[in-house]
């Protein structure tokens, strides 16, 4: 029995706390459009992007009120009529990602770059998200959750984990190469965990730049050989270079949403190095591109959003096989 209403945490106005509603309408099975599915949410994570969206940092050209959030695990309760023969069925445990659906027809979708789709549907942004007991998503874009991983641990992999997994793939890691992680965002502990879970390998050498004893201990525990505290360092660029054999890392993955660590990365990367930036900044952040440095060092700079459907399958499968040790904090039961 699907209730007519359910609790939900809603963005009612930009810059204000989420409004807790006990009577948010639940779309009934007979009202689902072809391709839509109704998912009963078991666990929903919290992403730093939720704060940006709530504050209108990226755009205020979205309709409110809107149910927030975009990384959740639940079970399919209903599928819209005339949905064809999807891979999922009623009762399946599935994950909902930031991208609720993509057009699959534009050039980027055809090439597998779904995060650059021309007309995507985005949970918690252009369509209602997952801070609710019942969420609407799409049968072609929800992700089946493999056995071997708990739902609470799997939920944040659908955004933080997927984002980091894709970014690491973009660095094209090689055995013995140095990689650097830069976080610089309070509350990104889960991203830090997933960065090292996915990156850790006996053939890779890892360095982290962040601040504070807690972050240092966490990064070293998870496999980093070196740690640079940007708050106490008098020369972050030189310290990072020294930490990677005096030549700098081969790659840097920047999860911070500020311009300064990006500017620094262009200085400390070794020749032919790769910079991958995944931290979405506010609309006012501006990066200085040193043209006469990029060319002689033959640097590659890649902007990377979340991964596509196949990346999500791979990230979850790897987490299930490796049995990642996930630290979770349960905040609220709806």
Phi, psi and omega in degrees: 000120179268122181290155179288333179222164180203162176295150178202149173257120195238138169280106182268324175207149183295138176086359181251160177298153177299140178269126179272116181251136177262355185231038179288131184298138175256125179292126184278153184308319182290345181263355180292136177282160175306131181093347179271154173222152178256124185243127173276116187282129175263315180217140175229133178275181177234129182246150178298334177298330179301323179293316178299317181294314180300322182275355181070028183294327184264319180196146173247014180267049175230148184284134175242153005283158182216132174291129185276173170085159190204023175219106189208158177238139177196190181239140180288125181258333182201153178231137181299148179297152178061038178269008179076218181238074181291163178288341182257160180219169178301133181099344181293144172274121186226163176248142175252132186250177178300319175276109178286325179193157174231166185286331181065009182242339182284169183301317182295318178297318181296332181270000180091001179266066187294334180290350176253020180306144182288332183215068181279162167255128186241120178300135178075008184223293177262337173229163182300146184260212194245008173280061182198168180280331181228120182238146176265131175222203189227132187299331181277355185232346171293155185245125176296135181265124182288160172291157177098002177219132181289152182299317181297324180284331183282330187306307182290343176297334183288351173229290182300312181294315181296321179297314181290319179302313180297318181298318179294323176299324181294337179282350182049061186297145178235156180301131178086351180284148177270135173237146179240136173251134174235123181258287178063020179231120176298131180097002180265024181303323181293320177299320177300314178304310186291326178303312183282328176299315182282330185272332187298128179196144178301340183267356182244150180242129193238140175230151178229145173238117180202200179217146176101150181296322182297315179294321178300311182297320180296312182295319179292322178297324184275358173128355179291137176278327184227156178220130177245122178269108186292339182282330182257344181290141175269348179206087185300315183301311182292323180296321178292318178300314181296327182290341182243064174063021180075008181242348184091160181287156176285335182210152176225131175249116186255109178265357179283148181259030178242161183281327188303311180296334176290316177299320180293322182299322179296336180273324185265345178299142176284168181303142185066016181288165182236129176252123177243122181249129182234349182277112179288128181261174173290166185292349183266351183289132181229134181254138176270125181257106181283094186304318183283357174260321182301316186288307181298327180274354180053048182278152175242130180241123184236128170270130185227124174265209178289164179281176179270190184298320180292321177300321180295318178299316181294316182297318179291320180297319179295318179297321180292318181291319183279347181051061179308139176273102187260128174266124185235150173236116180274119188266314187202141171258126183293000000 
